[in-house]
Amino acid sequence: MSTEAQITANIANAQHSTGPRTEAGRAESSKNSLKHGLTATQTVLLPGEDEAAYRKLHEEAIDFWAPIIEPELALVRYLCDVQWRLSRCGRLEAVLLSADTPDFKSLDIISKHEARLKKAHSTTLQELRDAIAARVNLLRDKMNEAVTIRRAGLRDGIDTDPSEFGFVFSREEVDAAIRREDALRGGQERLGTQHQGTENGRR
């Protein structure tokens, strides 16, 4: 089982390779990259790492971001994998710096990988935020349209079905949105009346 000290030692050794020239060689190289775990694309966990902690990281991220569609979920998973590799960089640096004679070449390699991972983390985080915001905004706009159609139907005594107009919302969901709008509007009107009364009392 590889230790983090062995992993760091393999980083410098990998720099002397000229790289594989065949598909089989590239596949083997992909496996070898697991030795330092900074550029591996197929497997994130290295031998000896805490699988429970890795799964918890994913579970908590999914709970926080609440992805609904596959592209969002893929971004969340990738974000977690990058974060996991970033945390590993810190551990590898600690191992190298604790040595009697620090391997500054390996430290430099790790530092470059860390910078690349930080950039990937920042980019992915923004992509995830944008993707979720776009979905939320689209659903909000569609719900507003469904509410308008539902209100008009109820005013005319027609029990309109949102699905007939291509909406994904149920009658119950649209009616709940209508109640929220009415409650919000009523609250705002009451607060406005109270505020006006307070202003008049000061005059």
ABEGO torsion letter per residue (X at the ends): XBBAAAAAAAAAAAAABAEBABAAAAAAAAAAAAAAGAABAABABBBGBBAAAAAAAAAAAAAAAGBABAAAAAAAAAAAAAAAAAAAAAAAAAAAAABABBBAAAAAAAAAAAAAAAAAAAAAAAAAAAAAAAAAAAAAAAAAAAAAAAAAAAAAGBBBBAAAAGBABBAAAAAAAAAAAAAAAAAAAAAAAAAAAAAAAAX
